[in-house]
């Protein structure tokens, strides 16, 4: 079979298969090794993640507002293939998706009750400001950087859609270049299966909450297999017939859910809070990004939250960036970069403000708080217990979680297939089958890893794992960025 002669595919699948088998056989020992390595990386590279985050934001802003921003992603004659609505729907579904449901209530409430920093602002403003910071410009800058660089080489230079292509013109060691592509695939799979583990665990929690029954890891594993199967069917159909349609439905339902919360809120209070926090976030962005002075929440908080988030966005950046590049051909660099960084960020900010502000008011009205919103997997379901149509709304959330996971998984299957099929923008369907199986197999291993101890869940296991797998990209991004900038300036002058 031709597919077995593909060294990149065989090497990547073999490494992932060995790691998954080790987790299946030695889950406790695997977790302990992961924990030890993640602590070592945190101690030595933690603050590097912060510097990298602000570098990516400033780097993309500089390109967007400079004359280079007038260049198109592709040839001069290329024009956008998708409408703005379809474009935004696909990039947001692939880039954030189920995460905004997972953290909609739990994160703002946690920040409200445990303020990470102390400023002259109120506890509510600080809580939402830090939530904005962790879901805002930096996350999308990681995605936008890979979309920019890989899209340029794919469409303007007619090179293959592989991360190694971004430095191949300056570095011609095939073993190193192949090693970069293997690392990209491995990190992408880890980031994806982590998201699947979180998503299916939240779906599990939602079903248990709705049906008033206790569901275990077996149910989560069955859900994982079903989601991977449906995602494979979507990826099999391709972007236009599968991924785009599901993404549009996801965003439409998400907007309806947001409007449902907003129309039962004091709109003046919500929008006033939104504008206040947005101003504070922009004003404090640099000291927040560098954890300077009173904006330093401490090493433990950074490890549990910011380092984890940056690692998560980095792990997703290669496949999400390639996917964004794939759907952004024909747009100017300025439109793509500002669109990718600003539009989804503002959408997330309004979302967290609406849910966070109403959660704060609920807590205040209770007079006492008994950690009702403390569980990340069930907090949003408990939140809607205090709204009309709670059973219907929570059922919709379960379906939306499934929809978001489908778009994340099917876009990842598609991009992983592009990687393994020598950067082919329309990869062979045999590759899509292989990656669907690998992702399902590894996702269940992730669930097992998060179930090894009573004090560990999927989220904790994922936090530690992603800090390890994202490190190569954190170190590679500056090299890739400056190599790309040199090439872009050369192209502008030609």
Protein Blocks (a to p, Z undefined) as FASTA:
>chain_A
ZZlmmmklmmmmmmmmmmmmmmmmmmmlmmmmmmmmmmmmmmmmmmmmmmmmmmmmmmmm
mmmmmmklmpccddfklccfbdfklmmmmmmmmmnmmmmmmmmmmmmmmmmmmcfbdcfb
dfklmmmmmmmmmmmmmmmmmmmmmmmmmmmmmmmnopacdfklmmmmmoccfklmmmmm
mmmmmmmmmmmmmmmmmmmmmmmmmmmmmnopacdfklmmmmmmmmmmmmmmmmmnomml
mmmmmmmmmmmmmmmmmmmmmmmccfklmmmmmmmmmmmmmmmmmmmmnopajllgbjkl
mmmmmmmmmmmmmmmmmmmmmmmmmmmgoiafklmmmmmmmmmmmmmmmmmmmmmmmmmm
mmmmnopaehklmpmklmmmmmmmmpghklmmmmmmmmmmmmmmmmmmmmmmmmmmmmmn
nopabacfklmmmmmmmmmmmmmmmmmmmmmbmkbcfklmmmmmmmmmmmmmmmmmmmmm
mmmmmmmmmmmmZZ
